[in-house]
Amino acid sequence: MNASANPPKAAATRLGRAVRATTEMAGVIPAGHRESHRQTNWLRDVILGGQDGLVNILGIILGVIGGGGSNSVLLATGFAAAITESISMGAVGYTSSVSERDYYLALRAQEDAEIDSMPDVERQEVREIYSAKGFEGDLLERVVDTITAKRDVWLASMMDEELHLQRVETTDILRTAIVITVATLIGHLIPLIPFVALPRTPALGLAIVLSGLVLFGVGVYSARTLVGDWRTSGLKMTAIGLGAAATGFLVGRVLNTAGA
């Protein structure tokens, strides 16, 4: 009796896990992995804005110095770049997120229409998706029946499992724009502030040291949060950032020499 009762219980458990995973995609059940995605996006936005701002302004600073510009020119150029690029980066983050949302909605509408016009074909696609995951026989049919019984769950399953797309919420769009704007501004200010308080030579040294430490820290945090060796990631981020900024000094030097 007990032996014969166990298989249905196990099957029901597998079915429950499949249905739970699908309903999480549809927003029916709060999903922990969706929180993980949000945290990853926060990290991506902070790195995108902060690293871009820091490297860009450090390159401008080195370019002005290499070109023989005065401190007043350096500060005016630096703060103007900090404000305009921060707004620009935030706007780019906003428009790219809007485009991603509109792309998702367009394909969702297409999938919705296909469910109406050829439900058997769409149902077979669901069957093939979960068959590839190892479901078969009566269990597979029950999974398909459960998913296709609710329109929102069916659509969410097709968007996630077939098209590999995630819904972009309006709050996420605004959050992305704000985070990138603020991170870019902070990144700009890190190497720029020393020139407000110190003479040029010590200010330059402090700006480079601070920039290197911040870039290394971002690389370490990225490796700790995602994957990879923290030392390699930190050194790589530092080398890339300072190397890109050094290009600004070379350009300023060349232009200064050519002008002379």
Secondary structure as GFF3:
##gff-version 3
##sequence-region A 1 260
A	DSSP	alpha_helix	2	25	.	.	.	ID=ss1
A	DSSP	alpha_helix	32	66	.	.	.	ID=ss2
A	DSSP	alpha_helix	71	117	.	.	.	ID=ss3
A	DSSP	alpha_helix	119	132	.	.	.	ID=ss4
A	DSSP	alpha_helix	137	148	.	.	.	ID=ss5
A	DSSP	alpha_helix	151	157	.	.	.	ID=ss6
A	DSSP	pi_helix	158	162	.	.	.	ID=ss7
A	DSSP	alpha_helix	170	192	.	.	.	ID=ss8
A	DSSP	alpha_helix	194	197	.	.	.	ID=ss9
A	DSSP	alpha_helix	200	225	.	.	.	ID=ss10
A	DSSP	alpha_helix	230	259	.	.	.	ID=ss11
###
